[in-house]
Amino acid sequence: MLFFGVKKNGELEALISKTRMNQSNNYKDAAQENYKALCSRYKELLSAGKLNEKQQTH
């Protein structure tokens, strides 16, 4: 149950966290691969209608 905020997509949040971690550790290649995976998965979820309006803009 949510009291405040937007219900987040756990899969996308995990990819964002992984990308940020690699970026902060200066793992440029890994961060770029994670970012590509994040963009790809976001597009898949968006085209499948699995993201609500607030998740799309988060």
TORKOL-4160 file (C-alpha; in steps of 0.2 Angstrom, whole numbers, padded with zeros to 4 digits, m for minus):
58
<pt num="1" X="0000" Y="0000" Z="0000"/>
<pt num="2" X="0006" Y="0017" Z="m0005"/>
<pt num="3" X="0004" Y="0032" Z="0006"/>
<pt num="4" X="0014" Y="0045" Z="m0003"/>
<pt num="5" X="0023" Y="0047" Z="m0020"/>
<pt num="6" X="0023" Y="0036" Z="m0036"/>
<pt num="7" X="0022" Y="0017" Z="m0036"/>
<pt num="8" X="0039" Y="0014" Z="m0044"/>
<pt num="9" X="0044" Y="0000" Z="m0056"/>
<pt num="10" X="0056" Y="m0011" Z="m0047"/>
<pt num="11" X="0065" Y="m0017" Z="m0062"/>
<pt num="12" X="0069" Y="0000" Z="m0069"/>
<pt num="13" X="0074" Y="0006" Z="m0052"/>
<pt num="14" X="0086" Y="m0008" Z="m0050"/>
<pt num="15" X="0094" Y="m0003" Z="m0067"/>
<pt num="16" X="0095" Y="0015" Z="m0062"/>
<pt num="17" X="0104" Y="0011" Z="m0046"/>
<pt num="18" X="0116" Y="m0001" Z="m0055"/>
<pt num="19" X="0120" Y="0013" Z="m0068"/>
<pt num="20" X="0122" Y="0026" Z="m0054"/>
<pt num="21" X="0134" Y="0015" Z="m0044"/>
<pt num="22" X="0145" Y="0011" Z="m0059"/>
<pt num="23" X="0145" Y="0029" Z="m0064"/>
<pt num="24" X="0150" Y="0035" Z="m0047"/>
<pt num="25" X="0164" Y="0021" Z="m0047"/>
<pt num="26" X="0170" Y="0028" Z="m0064"/>
<pt num="27" X="0166" Y="0011" Z="m0072"/>
<pt num="28" X="0162" Y="0020" Z="m0089"/>
<pt num="29" X="0159" Y="0005" Z="m0100"/>
<pt num="30" X="0148" Y="m0004" Z="m0087"/>
<pt num="31" X="0138" Y="0012" Z="m0084"/>
<pt num="32" X="0135" Y="0014" Z="m0103"/>
<pt num="33" X="0130" Y="m0004" Z="m0105"/>
<pt num="34" X="0118" Y="m0002" Z="m0090"/>
<pt num="35" X="0111" Y="0014" Z="m0097"/>
<pt num="36" X="0108" Y="0006" Z="m0114"/>
<pt num="37" X="0099" Y="m0009" Z="m0105"/>
<pt num="38" X="0089" Y="0004" Z="m0095"/>
<pt num="39" X="0083" Y="0013" Z="m0111"/>
<pt num="40" X="0079" Y="m0003" Z="m0120"/>
<pt num="41" X="0069" Y="m0010" Z="m0105"/>
<pt num="42" X="0060" Y="0007" Z="m0103"/>
<pt num="43" X="0055" Y="0007" Z="m0121"/>
<pt num="44" X="0049" Y="m0011" Z="m0120"/>
<pt num="45" X="0038" Y="m0008" Z="m0104"/>
<pt num="46" X="0031" Y="0008" Z="m0112"/>
<pt num="47" X="0026" Y="0000" Z="m0128"/>
<pt num="48" X="0018" Y="m0014" Z="m0118"/>
<pt num="49" X="0008" Y="m0002" Z="m0108"/>
<pt num="50" X="0015" Y="m0008" Z="m0092"/>
<pt num="51" X="0020" Y="0010" Z="m0085"/>
<pt num="52" X="0007" Y="0022" Z="m0079"/>
<pt num="53" X="0008" Y="0041" Z="m0083"/>
<pt num="54" X="0017" Y="0045" Z="m0067"/>
<pt num="55" X="0030" Y="0031" Z="m0070"/>
<pt num="56" X="0033" Y="0038" Z="m0087"/>
<pt num="57" X="0038" Y="0055" Z="m0081"/>
<pt num="58" X="0047" Y="0049" Z="m0066"/>
